[in-house]
Amino acid sequence: MYLEDERLTPKGLEIVGQALFGKERWKSPLASILGLQSSRIRDVVRGARPSPVGWTDEILKALEEQSQRCLAAKEAIEREMKKERE
C-alpha cells in the first residue's frame, strides 16, 4: 500500500502543515492548496472528521515541490557563494 492510499492523522496533518508553512497560521495556506476552506482543516485537526484519502496525494505533491524549491535555493546560494570566493 502506498502513502497516497492512507488517511493523514490529525498529528500528521499538523506535521506537514507546519513543515510547509511554519508553526503559526499553517491551516489556511494548507486549505488553499487543497482547494478548501480552513474550517475543514481545523475539523480534521481537532478530530471532528477524518481526513479524506485524496488529501494525502495532494499534500505529498506539495511537500515534494517545496523540497525541490528548497534544494534549488540551496544550490543557487552555493553557486553565488562560490562566485564571491573567486
PDB file with one MODEL, atoms N, CA, C and O in Angstrom:
MODEL        1
ATOM      1  N   MET A   1       0.844  -1.179   0.000  1.00  0.00           N
ATOM      2  CA  MET A   1       0.000   0.000   0.000  1.00  0.00           C
ATOM      3  C   MET A   1       0.891   1.245   0.000  1.00  0.00           C
ATOM      4  O   MET A   1       1.879   1.310   0.731  1.00  0.00           O
ATOM      5  N   TYR A   2       0.543   2.199  -0.801  1.00  0.00           N
ATOM      6  CA  TYR A   2       1.291   3.441  -0.917  1.00  0.00           C
ATOM      7  C   TYR A   2       0.721   4.492   0.026  1.00  0.00           C
ATOM      8  O   TYR A   2      -0.434   4.408   0.443  1.00  0.00           O
ATOM      9  N   LEU A   3       1.533   5.469   0.352  1.00  0.00           N
ATOM     10  CA  LEU A   3       1.081   6.540   1.239  1.00  0.00           C
ATOM     11  C   LEU A   3      -0.120   7.276   0.684  1.00  0.00           C
ATOM     12  O   LEU A   3      -0.959   7.759   1.444  1.00  0.00           O
ATOM     13  N   GLU A   4      -0.214   7.369  -0.660  1.00  0.00           N
ATOM     14  CA  GLU A   4      -1.336   8.072  -1.274  1.00  0.00           C
ATOM     15  C   GLU A   4      -2.673   7.444  -0.902  1.00  0.00           C
ATOM     16  O   GLU A   4      -3.712   8.102  -0.964  1.00  0.00           O
ATOM     17  N   ASP A   5      -2.647   6.173  -0.518  1.00  0.00           N
ATOM     18  CA  ASP A   5      -3.866   5.443  -0.179  1.00  0.00           C
ATOM     19  C   ASP A   5      -4.218   5.544   1.307  1.00  0.00           C
ATOM     20  O   ASP A   5      -5.203   4.956   1.752  1.00  0.00           O
ATOM     21  N   GLU A   6      -3.434   6.272   2.056  1.00  0.00           N
ATOM     22  CA  GLU A   6      -3.611   6.382   3.501  1.00  0.00           C
ATOM     23  C   GLU A   6      -4.250   7.719   3.875  1.00  0.00           C
ATOM     24  O   GLU A   6      -4.079   8.722   3.182  1.00  0.00           O
ATOM     25  N   ARG A   7      -4.978   7.709   4.969  1.00  0.00           N
ATOM     26  CA  ARG A   7      -5.502   8.956   5.532  1.00  0.00           C
ATOM     27  C   ARG A   7      -4.452   9.548   6.464  1.00  0.00           C
ATOM     28  O   ARG A   7      -3.783   8.825   7.201  1.00  0.00           O
ATOM     29  N   LEU A   8      -4.319  10.853   6.423  1.00  0.00           N
ATOM     30  CA  LEU A   8      -3.445  11.522   7.383  1.00  0.00           C
ATOM     31  C   LEU A   8      -4.161  11.645   8.720  1.00  0.00           C
ATOM     32  O   LEU A   8      -5.352  11.954   8.769  1.00  0.00           O
ATOM     33  N   THR A   9      -3.442  11.405   9.786  1.00  0.00           N
ATOM     34  CA  THR A   9      -3.991  11.620  11.127  1.00  0.00           C
ATOM     35  C   THR A   9      -3.986  13.123  11.411  1.00  0.00           C
ATOM     36  O   THR A   9      -3.327  13.881  10.700  1.00  0.00           O
ATOM     37  N   PRO A  10      -4.708  13.558  12.433  1.00  0.00           N
ATOM     38  CA  PRO A  10      -4.622  14.979  12.800  1.00  0.00           C
ATOM     39  C   PRO A  10      -3.177  15.421  13.052  1.00  0.00           C
ATOM     40  O   PRO A  10      -2.779  16.504  12.623  1.00  0.00           O
ATOM     41  N   LYS A  11      -2.393  14.592  13.743  1.00  0.00           N
ATOM     42  CA  LYS A  11      -0.991  14.936  14.009  1.00  0.00           C
ATOM     43  C   LYS A  11      -0.193  14.970  12.714  1.00  0.00           C
ATOM     44  O   LYS A  11       0.650  15.848  12.531  1.00  0.00           O
ATOM     45  N   GLY A  12      -0.445  14.034  11.820  1.00  0.00           N
ATOM     46  CA  GLY A  12       0.238  14.022  10.529  1.00  0.00           C
ATOM     47  C   GLY A  12      -0.061  15.271   9.722  1.00  0.00           C
ATOM     48  O   GLY A  12       0.829  15.842   9.091  1.00  0.00           O
ATOM     49  N   LEU A  13      -1.317  15.691   9.744  1.00  0.00           N
ATOM     50  CA  LEU A  13      -1.720  16.906   9.040  1.00  0.00           C
ATOM     51  C   LEU A  13      -1.002  18.123   9.636  1.00  0.00           C
ATOM     52  O   LEU A  13      -0.556  19.008   8.906  1.00  0.00           O
ATOM     53  N   GLU A  14      -0.899  18.156  10.945  1.00  0.00           N
ATOM     54  CA  GLU A  14      -0.188  19.248  11.617  1.00  0.00           C
ATOM     55  C   GLU A  14       1.294  19.250  11.243  1.00  0.00           C
ATOM     56  O   GLU A  14       1.873  20.306  10.989  1.00  0.00           O
ATOM     57  N   ILE A  15       1.899  18.079  11.210  1.00  0.00           N
ATOM     58  CA  ILE A  15       3.319  17.972  10.861  1.00  0.00           C
ATOM     59  C   ILE A  15       3.581  18.516   9.465  1.00  0.00           C
ATOM     60  O   ILE A  15       4.487  19.327   9.274  1.00  0.00           O
ATOM     61  N   VAL A  16       2.794  18.076   8.488  1.00  0.00           N
ATOM     62  CA  VAL A  16       3.037  18.545   7.118  1.00  0.00           C
ATOM     63  C   VAL A  16       2.660  20.013   6.958  1.00  0.00           C
ATOM     64  O   VAL A  16       3.343  20.751   6.248  1.00  0.00           O
ATOM     65  N   GLY A  17       1.593  20.442   7.604  1.00  0.00           N
ATOM     66  CA  GLY A  17       1.204  21.849   7.517  1.00  0.00           C
ATOM     67  C   GLY A  17       2.294  22.762   8.040  1.00  0.00           C
ATOM     68  O   GLY A  17       2.606  23.783   7.428  1.00  0.00           O
ATOM     69  N   GLN A  18       2.874  22.394   9.174  1.00  0.00           N
ATOM     70  CA  GLN A  18       3.936  23.209   9.757  1.00  0.00           C
ATOM     71  C   GLN A  18       5.222  23.120   8.946  1.00  0.00           C
ATOM     72  O   GLN A  18       5.961  24.100   8.852  1.00  0.00           O
ATOM     73  N   ALA A  19       5.496  21.964   8.364  1.00  0.00           N
ATOM     74  CA  ALA A  19       6.683  21.832   7.519  1.00  0.00           C
ATOM     75  C   ALA A  19       6.575  22.714   6.277  1.00  0.00           C
ATOM     76  O   ALA A  19       7.562  23.306   5.840  1.00  0.00           O
ATOM     77  N   LEU A  20       5.382  22.795   5.717  1.00  0.00           N
ATOM     78  CA  LEU A  20       5.185  23.593   4.506  1.00  0.00           C
ATOM     79  C   LEU A  20       5.077  25.086   4.789  1.00  0.00           C
ATOM     80  O   LEU A  20       5.593  25.902   4.026  1.00  0.00           O
ATOM     81  N   PHE A  21       4.409  25.445   5.881  1.00  0.00           N
ATOM     82  CA  PHE A  21       4.033  26.845   6.074  1.00  0.00           C
ATOM     83  C   PHE A  21       4.450  27.448   7.409  1.00  0.00           C
ATOM     84  O   PHE A  21       4.110  28.598   7.686  1.00  0.00           O
ATOM     85  N   GLY A  22       5.171  26.712   8.242  1.00  0.00           N
ATOM     86  CA  GLY A  22       5.611  27.243   9.526  1.00  0.00           C
ATOM     87  C   GLY A  22       4.666  26.868  10.660  1.00  0.00           C
ATOM     88  O   GLY A  22       3.556  26.386  10.436  1.00  0.00           O
ATOM     89  N   LYS A  23       5.132  27.098  11.872  1.00  0.00           N
ATOM     90  CA  LYS A  23       4.379  26.659  13.055  1.00  0.00           C
ATOM     91  C   LYS A  23       3.121  27.462  13.319  1.00  0.00           C
ATOM     92  O   LYS A  23       2.189  26.958  13.945  1.00  0.00           O
ATOM     93  N   GLU A  24       3.075  28.689  12.859  1.00  0.00           N
ATOM     94  CA  GLU A  24       1.906  29.544  13.073  1.00  0.00           C
ATOM     95  C   GLU A  24       1.142  29.699  11.759  1.00  0.00           C
ATOM     96  O   GLU A  24       1.751  29.792  10.693  1.00  0.00           O
ATOM     97  N   ARG A  25      -0.141  29.728  11.831  1.00  0.00           N
ATOM     98  CA  ARG A  25      -1.007  30.047  10.687  1.00  0.00           C
ATOM     99  C   ARG A  25      -0.767  29.170   9.456  1.00  0.00           C
ATOM    100  O   ARG A  25      -0.651  29.683   8.343  1.00  0.00           O
ATOM    101  N   TRP A  26      -0.694  27.878   9.647  1.00  0.00           N
ATOM    102  CA  TRP A  26      -0.481  26.960   8.534  1.00  0.00           C
ATOM    103  C   TRP A  26      -1.772  26.398   7.969  1.00  0.00           C
ATOM    104  O   TRP A  26      -1.785  25.883   6.851  1.00  0.00           O
ATOM    105  N   LYS A  27      -2.860  26.488   8.724  1.00  0.00           N
ATOM    106  CA  LYS A  27      -4.109  25.837   8.300  1.00  0.00           C
ATOM    107  C   LYS A  27      -4.712  26.472   7.049  1.00  0.00           C
ATOM    108  O   LYS A  27      -5.138  25.756   6.143  1.00  0.00           O
ATOM    109  N   SER A  28      -4.753  27.787   6.985  1.00  0.00           N
ATOM    110  CA  SER A  28      -5.330  28.452   5.809  1.00  0.00           C
ATOM    111  C   SER A  28      -4.520  28.199   4.542  1.00  0.00           C
ATOM    112  O   SER A  28      -5.109  27.872   3.511  1.00  0.00           O
ATOM    113  N   PRO A  29      -3.171  28.338   4.576  1.00  0.00           N
ATOM    114  CA  PRO A  29      -2.415  28.032   3.362  1.00  0.00           C
ATOM    115  C   PRO A  29      -2.548  26.569   2.927  1.00  0.00           C
ATOM    116  O   PRO A  29      -2.602  26.275   1.733  1.00  0.00           O
ATOM    117  N   LEU A  30      -2.602  25.656   3.897  1.00  0.00           N
ATOM    118  CA  LEU A  30      -2.777  24.246   3.551  1.00  0.00           C
ATOM    119  C   LEU A  30      -4.146  24.025   2.925  1.00  0.00           C
ATOM    120  O   LEU A  30      -4.271  23.309   1.931  1.00  0.00           O
ATOM    121  N   ALA A  31      -5.159  24.631   3.499  1.00  0.00           N
ATOM    122  CA  ALA A  31      -6.504  24.535   2.925  1.00  0.00           C
ATOM    123  C   ALA A  31      -6.518  25.077   1.504  1.00  0.00           C
ATOM    124  O   ALA A  31      -7.180  24.522   0.627  1.00  0.00           O
ATOM    125  N   SER A  32      -5.791  26.153   1.281  1.00  0.00           N
ATOM    126  CA  SER A  32      -5.750  26.773  -0.040  1.00  0.00           C
ATOM    127  C   SER A  32      -5.176  25.829  -1.093  1.00  0.00           C
ATOM    128  O   SER A  32      -5.715  25.737  -2.196  1.00  0.00           O
ATOM    129  N   ILE A  33      -4.085  25.123  -0.766  1.00  0.00           N
ATOM    130  CA  ILE A  33      -3.522  24.214  -1.776  1.00  0.00           C
ATOM    131  C   ILE A  33      -4.433  23.017  -2.026  1.00  0.00           C
ATOM    132  O   ILE A  33      -4.351  22.377  -3.074  1.00  0.00           O
ATOM    133  N   LEU A  34      -5.296  22.720  -1.069  1.00  0.00           N
ATOM    134  CA  LEU A  34      -6.259  21.629  -1.241  1.00  0.00           C
ATOM    135  C   LEU A  34      -7.579  22.115  -1.831  1.00  0.00           C
ATOM    136  O   LEU A  34      -8.471  21.313  -2.108  1.00  0.00           O
ATOM    137  N   GLY A  35      -7.703  23.431  -2.023  1.00  0.00           N
ATOM    138  CA  GLY A  35      -8.936  23.991  -2.567  1.00  0.00           C
ATOM    139  C   GLY A  35     -10.100  23.943  -1.589  1.00  0.00           C
ATOM    140  O   GLY A  35     -11.250  23.747  -1.984  1.00  0.00           O
ATOM    141  N   LEU A  36      -9.790  24.123  -0.303  1.00  0.00           N
ATOM    142  CA  LEU A  36     -10.794  24.017   0.758  1.00  0.00           C
ATOM    143  C   LEU A  36     -10.849  25.283   1.596  1.00  0.00           C
ATOM    144  O   LEU A  36      -9.992  26.160   1.485  1.00  0.00           O
ATOM    145  N   GLN A  37     -11.869  25.361   2.432  1.00  0.00           N
ATOM    146  CA  GLN A  37     -11.894  26.393   3.459  1.00  0.00           C
ATOM    147  C   GLN A  37     -11.113  25.875   4.664  1.00  0.00           C
ATOM    148  O   GLN A  37     -11.079  24.671   4.917  1.00  0.00           O
ATOM    149  N   SER A  38     -10.495  26.778   5.397  1.00  0.00           N
ATOM    150  CA  SER A  38      -9.653  26.358   6.521  1.00  0.00           C
ATOM    151  C   SER A  38     -10.443  25.640   7.611  1.00  0.00           C
ATOM    152  O   SER A  38      -9.861  24.916   8.419  1.00  0.00           O
ATOM    153  N   SER A  39     -11.749  25.829   7.642  1.00  0.00           N
ATOM    154  CA  SER A  39     -12.560  25.131   8.649  1.00  0.00           C
ATOM    155  C   SER A  39     -12.484  23.616   8.466  1.00  0.00           C
ATOM    156  O   SER A  39     -12.576  22.873   9.443  1.00  0.00           O
ATOM    157  N   ARG A  40     -12.319  23.153   7.235  1.00  0.00           N
ATOM    158  CA  ARG A  40     -12.171  21.702   7.003  1.00  0.00           C
ATOM    159  C   ARG A  40     -10.897  21.180   7.648  1.00  0.00           C
ATOM    160  O   ARG A  40     -10.895  20.112   8.260  1.00  0.00           O
ATOM    161  N   ILE A  41      -9.824  21.931   7.509  1.00  0.00           N
ATOM    162  CA  ILE A  41      -8.557  21.535   8.126  1.00  0.00           C
ATOM    163  C   ILE A  41      -8.701  21.544   9.645  1.00  0.00           C
ATOM    164  O   ILE A  41      -8.267  20.609  10.319  1.00  0.00           O
ATOM    165  N   ARG A  42      -9.300  22.582  10.175  1.00  0.00           N
ATOM    166  CA  ARG A  42      -9.488  22.671  11.635  1.00  0.00           C
ATOM    167  C   ARG A  42     -10.330  21.510  12.152  1.00  0.00           C
ATOM    168  O   ARG A  42     -10.056  20.979  13.228  1.00  0.00           O
ATOM    169  N   ASP A  43     -11.361  21.108  11.389  1.00  0.00           N
ATOM    170  CA  ASP A  43     -12.196  19.969  11.794  1.00  0.00           C
ATOM    171  C   ASP A  43     -11.377  18.686  11.903  1.00  0.00           C
ATOM    172  O   ASP A  43     -11.558  17.911  12.842  1.00  0.00           O
ATOM    173  N   VAL A  44     -10.484  18.462  10.952  1.00  0.00           N
ATOM    174  CA  VAL A  44      -9.654  17.253  10.986  1.00  0.00           C
ATOM    175  C   VAL A  44      -8.672  17.322  12.149  1.00  0.00           C
ATOM    176  O   VAL A  44      -8.488  16.340  12.868  1.00  0.00           O
ATOM    177  N   VAL A  45      -8.046  18.468  12.335  1.00  0.00           N
ATOM    178  CA  VAL A  45      -7.048  18.608  13.402  1.00  0.00           C
ATOM    179  C   VAL A  45      -7.661  18.367  14.774  1.00  0.00           C
ATOM    180  O   VAL A  45      -7.023  17.771  15.642  1.00  0.00           O
ATOM    181  N   ARG A  46      -8.877  18.819  14.974  1.00  0.00           N
ATOM    182  CA  ARG A  46      -9.497  18.608  16.291  1.00  0.00           C
ATOM    183  C   ARG A  46     -10.212  17.261  16.389  1.00  0.00           C
ATOM    184  O   ARG A  46     -10.795  16.950  17.428  1.00  0.00           O
ATOM    185  N   GLY A  47     -10.177  16.457  15.322  1.00  0.00           N
ATOM    186  CA  GLY A  47     -10.749  15.117  15.360  1.00  0.00           C
ATOM    187  C   GLY A  47     -12.231  15.041  15.076  1.00  0.00           C
ATOM    188  O   GLY A  47     -12.847  14.000  15.308  1.00  0.00           O
ATOM    189  N   ALA A  48     -12.824  16.118  14.578  1.00  0.00           N
ATOM    190  CA  ALA A  48     -14.262  16.132  14.292  1.00  0.00           C
ATOM    191  C   ALA A  48     -14.613  15.340  13.034  1.00  0.00           C
ATOM    192  O   ALA A  48     -15.750  14.900  12.869  1.00  0.00           O
ATOM    193  N   ARG A  49     -13.643  15.164  12.159  1.00  0.00           N
ATOM    194  CA  ARG A  49     -13.849  14.366  10.942  1.00  0.00           C
ATOM    195  C   ARG A  49     -12.505  13.817  10.489  1.00  0.00           C
ATOM    196  O   ARG A  49     -11.464  14.395  10.800  1.00  0.00           O
ATOM    197  N   PRO A  50     -12.517  12.704   9.757  1.00  0.00           N
ATOM    198  CA  PRO A  50     -11.253  12.155   9.250  1.00  0.00           C
ATOM    199  C   PRO A  50     -10.794  12.934   8.019  1.00  0.00           C
ATOM    200  O   PRO A  50     -11.595  13.571   7.335  1.00  0.00           O
ATOM    201  N   SER A  51      -9.515  12.871   7.756  1.00  0.00           N
ATOM    202  CA  SER A  51      -9.023  13.493   6.524  1.00  0.00           C
ATOM    203  C   SER A  51      -9.360  12.564   5.360  1.00  0.00           C
ATOM    204  O   SER A  51      -9.196  11.349   5.471  1.00  0.00           O
ATOM    205  N   PRO A  52      -9.827  13.120   4.252  1.00  0.00           N
ATOM    206  CA  PRO A  52     -10.093  12.276   3.085  1.00  0.00           C
ATOM    207  C   PRO A  52      -8.798  11.686   2.529  1.00  0.00           C
ATOM    208  O   PRO A  52      -7.743  12.316   2.598  1.00  0.00           O
ATOM    209  N   VAL A  53      -8.885  10.494   1.986  1.00  0.00           N
ATOM    210  CA  VAL A  53      -7.719   9.840   1.393  1.00  0.00           C
ATOM    211  C   VAL A  53      -7.116  10.721   0.301  1.00  0.00           C
ATOM    212  O   VAL A  53      -5.895  10.763   0.154  1.00  0.00           O
ATOM    213  N   GLY A  54      -7.940  11.418  -0.458  1.00  0.00           N
ATOM    214  CA  GLY A  54      -7.461  12.252  -1.558  1.00  0.00           C
ATOM    215  C   GLY A  54      -6.535  13.378  -1.141  1.00  0.00           C
ATOM    216  O   GLY A  54      -5.740  13.854  -1.952  1.00  0.00           O
ATOM    217  N   TRP A  55      -6.621  13.812   0.100  1.00  0.00           N
ATOM    218  CA  TRP A  55      -5.739  14.882   0.559  1.00  0.00           C
ATOM    219  C   TRP A  55      -4.282  14.436   0.570  1.00  0.00           C
ATOM    220  O   TRP A  55      -3.384  15.233   0.297  1.00  0.00           O
ATOM    221  N   THR A  56      -4.048  13.180   0.881  1.00  0.00           N
ATOM    222  CA  THR A  56      -2.685  12.695   1.071  1.00  0.00           C
ATOM    223  C   THR A  56      -1.850  12.896  -0.176  1.00  0.00           C
ATOM    224  O   THR A  56      -0.718  13.372  -0.085  1.00  0.00           O
ATOM    225  N   ASP A  57      -2.378  12.545  -1.340  1.00  0.00           N
ATOM    226  CA  ASP A  57      -1.627  12.694  -2.582  1.00  0.00           C
ATOM    227  C   ASP A  57      -1.309  14.160  -2.851  1.00  0.00           C
ATOM    228  O   ASP A  57      -0.185  14.488  -3.232  1.00  0.00           O
ATOM    229  N   GLU A  58      -2.279  15.039  -2.659  1.00  0.00           N
ATOM    230  CA  GLU A  58      -2.051  16.474  -2.881  1.00  0.00           C
ATOM    231  C   GLU A  58      -0.990  17.016  -1.923  1.00  0.00           C
ATOM    232  O   GLU A  58      -0.148  17.825  -2.311  1.00  0.00           O
ATOM    233  N   ILE A  59      -1.038  16.572  -0.694  1.00  0.00           N
ATOM    234  CA  ILE A  59      -0.069  17.040   0.299  1.00  0.00           C
ATOM    235  C   ILE A  59       1.321  16.491  -0.005  1.00  0.00           C
ATOM    236  O   ILE A  59       2.312  17.208   0.135  1.00  0.00           O
ATOM    237  N   LEU A  60       1.407  15.233  -0.416  1.00  0.00           N
ATOM    238  CA  LEU A  60       2.707  14.674  -0.796  1.00  0.00           C
ATOM    239  C   LEU A  60       3.305  15.437  -1.975  1.00  0.00           C
ATOM    240  O   LEU A  60       4.512  15.672  -2.011  1.00  0.00           O
ATOM    241  N   LYS A  61       2.470  15.824  -2.936  1.00  0.00           N
ATOM    242  CA  LYS A  61       2.949  16.626  -4.069  1.00  0.00           C
ATOM    243  C   LYS A  61       3.468  17.975  -3.591  1.00  0.00           C
ATOM    244  O   LYS A  61       4.519  18.432  -4.042  1.00  0.00           O
ATOM    245  N   ALA A  62       2.742  18.611  -2.686  1.00  0.00           N
ATOM    246  CA  ALA A  62       3.169  19.911  -2.162  1.00  0.00           C
ATOM    247  C   ALA A  62       4.495  19.789  -1.414  1.00  0.00           C
ATOM    248  O   ALA A  62       5.358  20.657  -1.541  1.00  0.00           O
ATOM    249  N   LEU A  63       4.662  18.723  -0.639  1.00  0.00           N
ATOM    250  CA  LEU A  63       5.923  18.504   0.073  1.00  0.00           C
ATOM    251  C   LEU A  63       7.070  18.299  -0.909  1.00  0.00           C
ATOM    252  O   LEU A  63       8.161  18.833  -0.712  1.00  0.00           O
ATOM    253  N   GLU A  64       6.829  17.535  -1.953  1.00  0.00           N
ATOM    254  CA  GLU A  64       7.863  17.297  -2.969  1.00  0.00           C
ATOM    255  C   GLU A  64       8.236  18.598  -3.676  1.00  0.00           C
ATOM    256  O   GLU A  64       9.417  18.874  -3.884  1.00  0.00           O
ATOM    257  N   GLU A  65       7.239  19.394  -4.043  1.00  0.00           N
ATOM    258  CA  GLU A  65       7.512  20.673  -4.706  1.00  0.00           C
ATOM    259  C   GLU A  65       8.305  21.603  -3.793  1.00  0.00           C
ATOM    260  O   GLU A  65       9.246  22.260  -4.239  1.00  0.00           O
ATOM    261  N   GLN A  66       7.931  21.658  -2.531  1.00  0.00           N
ATOM    262  CA  GLN A  66       8.650  22.503  -1.568  1.00  0.00           C
ATOM    263  C   GLN A  66      10.084  22.013  -1.408  1.00  0.00           C
ATOM    264  O   GLN A  66      11.015  22.815  -1.329  1.00  0.00           O
ATOM    265  N   SER A  67      10.257  20.707  -1.360  1.00  0.00           N
ATOM    266  CA  SER A  67      11.589  20.129  -1.243  1.00  0.00           C
ATOM    267  C   SER A  67      12.453  20.522  -2.439  1.00  0.00           C
ATOM    268  O   SER A  67      13.620  20.877  -2.277  1.00  0.00           O
ATOM    269  N   GLN A  68      11.881  20.460  -3.630  1.00  0.00           N
ATOM    270  CA  GLN A  68      12.621  20.828  -4.840  1.00  0.00           C
ATOM    271  C   GLN A  68      12.973  22.318  -4.843  1.00  0.00           C
ATOM    272  O   GLN A  68      14.076  22.693  -5.241  1.00  0.00           O
ATOM    273  N   ARG A  69      12.043  23.164  -4.403  1.00  0.00           N
ATOM    274  CA  ARG A  69      12.333  24.604  -4.334  1.00  0.00           C
ATOM    275  C   ARG A  69      13.455  24.885  -3.335  1.00  0.00           C
ATOM    276  O   ARG A  69      14.332  25.708  -3.597  1.00  0.00           O
ATOM    277  N   CYS A  70      13.426  24.204  -2.201  1.00  0.00           N
ATOM    278  CA  CYS A  70      14.475  24.393  -1.192  1.00  0.00           C
ATOM    279  C   CYS A  70      15.826  23.926  -1.718  1.00  0.00           C
ATOM    280  O   CYS A  70      16.837  24.598  -1.514  1.00  0.00           O
ATOM    281  N   LEU A  71      15.851  22.796  -2.384  1.00  0.00           N
ATOM    282  CA  LEU A  71      17.093  22.282  -2.953  1.00  0.00           C
ATOM    283  C   LEU A  71      17.633  23.238  -4.011  1.00  0.00           C
ATOM    284  O   LEU A  71      18.834  23.503  -4.048  1.00  0.00           O
ATOM    285  N   ALA A  72      16.764  23.755  -4.868  1.00  0.00           N
ATOM    286  CA  ALA A  72      17.190  24.709  -5.896  1.00  0.00           C
ATOM    287  C   ALA A  72      17.746  25.979  -5.255  1.00  0.00           C
ATOM    288  O   ALA A  72      18.744  26.521  -5.727  1.00  0.00           O
ATOM    289  N   ALA A  73      17.113  26.456  -4.189  1.00  0.00           N
ATOM    290  CA  ALA A  73      17.605  27.648  -3.493  1.00  0.00           C
ATOM    291  C   ALA A  73      18.967  27.381  -2.864  1.00  0.00           C
ATOM    292  O   ALA A  73      19.857  28.230  -2.924  1.00  0.00           O
ATOM    293  N   LYS A  74      19.131  26.215  -2.267  1.00  0.00           N
ATOM    294  CA  LYS A  74      20.413  25.845  -1.657  1.00  0.00           C
ATOM    295  C   LYS A  74      21.512  25.824  -2.711  1.00  0.00           C
ATOM    296  O   LYS A  74      22.601  26.355  -2.491  1.00  0.00           O
ATOM    297  N   GLU A  75      21.228  25.213  -3.852  1.00  0.00           N
ATOM    298  CA  GLU A  75      22.217  25.139  -4.928  1.00  0.00           C
ATOM    299  C   GLU A  75      22.543  26.527  -5.468  1.00  0.00           C
ATOM    300  O   GLU A  75      23.702  26.812  -5.769  1.00  0.00           O
ATOM    301  N   ALA A  76      21.545  27.392  -5.597  1.00  0.00           N
ATOM    302  CA  ALA A  76      21.770  28.754  -6.084  1.00  0.00           C
ATOM    303  C   ALA A  76      22.646  29.542  -5.113  1.00  0.00           C
ATOM    304  O   ALA A  76      23.540  30.279  -5.531  1.00  0.00           O
ATOM    305  N   ILE A  77      22.386  29.384  -3.821  1.00  0.00           N
ATOM    306  CA  ILE A  77      23.199  30.078  -2.816  1.00  0.00           C
ATOM    307  C   ILE A  77      24.634  29.572  -2.850  1.00  0.00           C
ATOM    308  O   ILE A  77      25.574  30.362  -2.758  1.00  0.00           O
ATOM    309  N   GLU A  78      24.806  28.263  -2.981  1.00  0.00           N
ATOM    310  CA  GLU A  78      26.157  27.699  -3.046  1.00  0.00           C
ATOM    311  C   GLU A  78      26.908  28.230  -4.260  1.00  0.00           C
ATOM    312  O   GLU A  78      28.095  28.542  -4.157  1.00  0.00           O
ATOM    313  N   ARG A  79      26.235  28.341  -5.420  1.00  0.00           N
ATOM    314  CA  ARG A  79      26.875  28.895  -6.623  1.00  0.00           C
ATOM    315  C   ARG A  79      27.263  30.352  -6.391  1.00  0.00           C
ATOM    316  O   ARG A  79      28.360  30.777  -6.755  1.00  0.00           O
ATOM    317  N   GLU A  80      26.364  31.104  -5.788  1.00  0.00           N
ATOM    318  CA  GLU A  80      26.621  32.520  -5.517  1.00  0.00           C
ATOM    319  C   GLU A  80      27.794  32.688  -4.562  1.00  0.00           C
ATOM    320  O   GLU A  80      28.634  33.565  -4.767  1.00  0.00           O
ATOM    321  N   MET A  81      27.865  31.871  -3.532  1.00  0.00           N
ATOM    322  CA  MET A  81      28.968  31.953  -2.575  1.00  0.00           C
ATOM    323  C   MET A  81      30.289  31.586  -3.245  1.00  0.00           C
ATOM    324  O   MET A  81      31.325  32.182  -2.952  1.00  0.00           O
ATOM    325  N   LYS A  82      30.250  30.613  -4.136  1.00  0.00           N
ATOM    326  CA  LYS A  82      31.459  30.203  -4.854  1.00  0.00           C
ATOM    327  C   LYS A  82      31.963  31.353  -5.722  1.00  0.00           C
ATOM    328  O   LYS A  82      33.167  31.600  -5.788  1.00  0.00           O
ATOM    329  N   LYS A  83      31.045  32.057  -6.388  1.00  0.00           N
ATOM    330  CA  LYS A  83      31.428  33.212  -7.218  1.00  0.00           C
ATOM    331  C   LYS A  83      32.097  34.285  -6.371  1.00  0.00           C
ATOM    332  O   LYS A  83      33.081  34.892  -6.791  1.00  0.00           O
ATOM    333  N   GLU A  84      31.564  34.515  -5.189  1.00  0.00           N
ATOM    334  CA  GLU A  84      32.113  35.535  -4.294  1.00  0.00           C
ATOM    335  C   GLU A  84      33.538  35.202  -3.859  1.00  0.00           C
ATOM    336  O   GLU A  84      34.350  36.102  -3.645  1.00  0.00           O
ATOM    337  N   ARG A  85      33.841  33.922  -3.731  1.00  0.00           N
ATOM    338  CA  ARG A  85      35.181  33.499  -3.303  1.00  0.00           C
ATOM    339  C   ARG A  85      36.192  33.591  -4.433  1.00  0.00           C
ATOM    340  O   ARG A  85      37.394  33.677  -4.181  1.00  0.00           O
ATOM    341  N   GLU A  86      35.726  33.575  -5.661  1.00  0.00           N
ATOM    342  CA  GLU A  86      36.650  33.581  -6.815  1.00  0.00           C
ATOM    343  C   GLU A  86      37.163  34.953  -7.132  1.00  0.00           C
ATOM    344  O   GLU A  86      37.944  35.119  -8.069  1.00  0.00           O
TER     345      GLU A  86
ENDMDL
END
